[in-house]
C-alpha cells in the first residue's frame, strides 16, 4: 500500500490539488481506484461532477462486498456505518477468506484499519515530499503497484478451473471496454461478465 499511496499523492499534486485536498480524498473517500479515477478526470480538465461520477461507478463493486461481509458485521447501526467505511478490496479479501464469523470480522476490521493508516500517511508523503520529483511514478515503477496489488488479492482465489474462467471473463470484458468507455464503466461491466460466467459454470442447483 505504501507505493500505491505515494503514487496517488504525486498524482494529486500533478492534478493541481493542495496536500490537504489529497488528505481529504484519502480519509473521506478512502478507495484507491476511485480516487485515482477522480484525480485523472480533474487533471484532464474535467468537471468535478465527472470526477464524482467516475468514482461512483468504480465504487459500485462495494455493494457486492457489502453483501458478502454483512452477515459477519452484526451490531448497532452506528458501528456498521463505521465499518462500512473500511469496505475496500483488501479488507473484504482478508475477511471473506476466513471461515468463522468472528475471524471474518476480525480480518475485515483490522485489515481495513491498517490500510487506512498506511494509505493516508503515504498519500501525504507523496503529495508533500515527492511533489517535485517529476515523473517519479513512472520512473520508479510505482504505477505497477496498482495492478500488482489487485493481482495479489486475486491470485489465492484461482484455485480451480471455474475460478480461472470467471476471472478471465471479467478481465476480457473490462479490457475490451477500456479504450472506448469512461473510467469506471469497464470495471462495472467486468463485474457483470464475472456474474454471468459464474452462473454458467456453477453446477445445477448451486446458488
N, C-alpha and C positions, 0 to 999 in steps of 0.2 A: 504493500500500500504506500510505502514511503516514496518510491519513484513515481508512482501514479499520482500522488498528491502534489509532488514537486512539479510535475508536468502541468497539472491543472493551474497551479499558482502562476507559472510562467505564462500560460495561455491567457489568463485573466489580465495580466499586465500588457501583453501584446494587443489585447482587445480594448485597452484603454480604461480598464476598471481599476479603481483605487484598491489598495490592500484590504481596507475594511469591507468593501463590497465583496471581495473574494472570500473573506472570512464569513460574511453573512451567507453567501451561497452555500459554503461547505457546512455550516452549522444548521441553517434553517432548511435548506433543500436536502442536503446530505444524500445524494445519489449520484455517483461519479459520472456515469454515462450521460444522464440527463443534463448535468452541469456542463459537460464538455459540449453537448449539442447546443445548449443555450448560448454559451460563450462564442461558439463558432458562428452562430447566426448573427450575433451582435458584432463580431469582428468583421463580418462581410457587409455591414451597414444595414442589417435587417432591423425591423421594428421590434420593440420589446414584446409585443403580443405574439409575434412569430417565434421569438425565443421561448416564451412560456409554452406555446403550443407544441414546439419540438420536445421540450422537457416532459410535458404531459403525455405525449404519445409514447415516449420511451418508458415512462413510469407505469403504463397500463399493465405491465407484467407483474407489478406489485400486487395486483388483485389476485393473481394466481398464487403468489407467495402467501397472501393472507389466508386463502382457502386451505393451503397445506398446513400452516402453522397455528391457525385459530384454535383447534381442539386442545393444543398444548399450552395455550396462553390464556388460561382461565383466570378470572379475578374481576375486581371492580372496573368500571368503565374508564376511570381516570388512569388506572395502571395500564390497561390495554391500550389506551390512547398514547401513553408514553412509549410503550413497547413498539407501537406501530411505526414510530419514527426510526426504529432500527431495522425496518423491513427492507433489507438490501440483499443482493445476491449472496454475499459471503455468509451473513448470519443465517439466512434461510438454508444455504447448503450445509452448514455445520449442524444446525438444529435438526433439519429433516433427516440427517444421516444417522441420528440416534434412534433407539428402539423405544425406550421408556419415556413417558411424557415428561417426567421431571428432568431428564437429561436432555430431551429436546428443547425444553425451556431454558435450561442452563446454557447449552451450547449456543442457542439463539441470542440470548441476552448478553452474555459475556463476550461473544464474538462481535456483536454489534457495538458494545461499549468500547472495546479495544480498538476497533476500526474507526469509530467516531473520533476518538482522541488522536490516533495516528493520522487520520485524514486531515483533520483541522490544523494540526501543528505543521504538517508537511506542506499544506496549502499556503500557510502564512510564510514559511521559509521560502517557498518558490516565488511567491509574489513580492517579497521584500529583498531577500538576499540574492536571488538569482534573476531578478527583474532585468538586469543589464547584461545578462550572459548571452544575449543574441539568440542564436539557433540552438540553444543547449538541449532542447527537447529532442531534436533530430540528431544532433552531433553526438549526444551521449546515448542515444537509443532509448530515451525514456518513453517515446511513443509506442515502443514494442511491449512495454509492460502492460498495456491495456488489454490487448488480445491474449497475452500470456496469462494474465490473472484470470480471465474467463475460461481459458483452456484448462487451467489448473483446477477450477471448480467443476468443469465438465468431465475431466478425464476419469475420476473414480466411478462415474456413472456408466461408463462404457464397458459394462461387464458382460454383455451378451449381444448377439446379433440384432435383436429387436431394438435395443437402445442405440446401437450404431445407426440403424436405418432411420430411426426417428430423428437423431441428431443431424444426419445428412440431409433429410428432407427439409428441416428448418433452415439449415445453412444454405442450401441451394436456393430456396425461396428468397431469403434475405439478400444473398449475393446478386441474384438476378435483378433485384429492385434498387440496389444501391446507386447505380448510375442515373436512374430516372426518377426516383421517389424522394420526397423531402426527408430530412432527418427524422428518425423515429418510426416512419412507416415500414421500412424493411424489417425492423425488429418485431413490430406487431404482426405483420404478415407472416414472418417466420414462425411466430408462435402458433398461428393458425395452421401452418403446414405441419408443425410438430403434433398438434392435436389430431389432425386428420391421419397422419401416419401412425400415431399411437393407437387410434381406434381400429385402423385397418389391420395392424399387426397383433392386436390383443386377441386371445383365444375367445371363442364364443362364450357369452355369459359373463365375461370379465367386465368390471367397471372401468 
